[in-house]
Amino acid sequence: MAKTLIILFFATLILGVPVAFTMGIAGMVAVFLDGSLNPLVATQRMFAGIDSFPLMAVPFFILASELMTACGLTRSLLSFANALVGHLRGGLGHVNILVSMLFAGISGSALADAAGPSAIVMRMMREAGYDKNYAGALSAATATIGPIIPPSILAVIFAISTSGVTVAGLFLAGIVPGILLGLSLAVANHVISIRNGYRGREDRASMKELADTTLAALPAIIMPAIILGGILLGIFTPTEAGAVASAYALLLGLVLRSFTFRGVYAAFVRAAVVTSSVFLIVALASIFAWLLTYLQIPQQLAAAISTITDSRLGTLFILAGFALICGFFIDTLPALIILTPILGPIAYSAGVDPLQFGMMLVLNLTIGMITPPVGPVLFVISAVGRLRLEALSKAVLPLLLAELLVLLMVILVPGVSTFVPNLFGFAN
């Protein structure tokens, strides 16, 4: 069965079949051809994969993001970021980074950021004289902050795919790495701006402008505080936090009178479409991931790694390299569902903290979103900005290096991922 599963997976992948369907097809066909398992197990595992209370947080967070965008608060975040950091060298680049960090606290999705605020700032950068490929590359790189800073959809998926980790704990584990990603990209943008002569706005924002833009953006800025605060204080679960975020976004739009019936309807439709695709991927990937565990692939891989190294750090580096290579070829969400049950037990047996491993894996696969040949964020930016993918891939390399340095810090320093969760009592 193992040979059938692997051969079918790579054969359909080479033929260009979407990754979610390659996993579903490979899993179901392997079960039918083997004959040792009841064929109904494929259907059972598919429904078991999405029969999860924590997973219900995903559609709520997606809906909250769509409603906040429909409120028009993306522009408010842009104005706030421009007033705060627009005067620095390479000002619009710093605006791009800060807006992505702020929007990450609303969306939890790299693709939502890439198609939304990052695309807007990319156009602003091009109009201001920035190289079009660099503007696109920076927008792609900043979009990867979305799945790291809480609330994160990938954190929810990881938490339900392994044991010993809570959604709240992994949310907290993403705070420091998310900030480090923003700082590393800011340093890279500063250096590139000096080299290419990119400047910021001519005048520093006045106190009045700063106060006005802060007040306008405040409703969006406090949403992450409501989500995390409510979870940490025990007021609601992460799933209920998603519902509260959606209700807050809907109420905010009504109070500000920034909603139209058409806009709200479109937001619900987009959220439903995105949720459907996410749940389809989770369901089909669950069959594949369960079969890998059933066939004891993790144990075989662990035995192979133990012949190379028995140290915690050595094991973590091998797993990180393996995940990085997978991220080059497999889309983020299905890769996370496949790799978590395979690599997780290996990391835990080597003494790696589950929070550190979870953040390493999520960050690793998120970085894969801006690496060819798959790189979904690169494809979005390429389509939105009408850029050649080859030129965009070249321009993103120095920014990719900055993100890999943050990944190295997460691997070498466990406290980067575990300090904040430990501080709030979410130690493993």
Salt bridges, closest charged atoms under 4 A:
GLU66 OE1 - ARG270 NE 2.73
ASP203 OD1 - ARG201 NE 3.75
GLU209 OE1 - ARG201 NH2 3.16
ASP212 OD2 - LYS208 NZ 2.90
GLU390 OE1 - ARG388 NH2 3.71
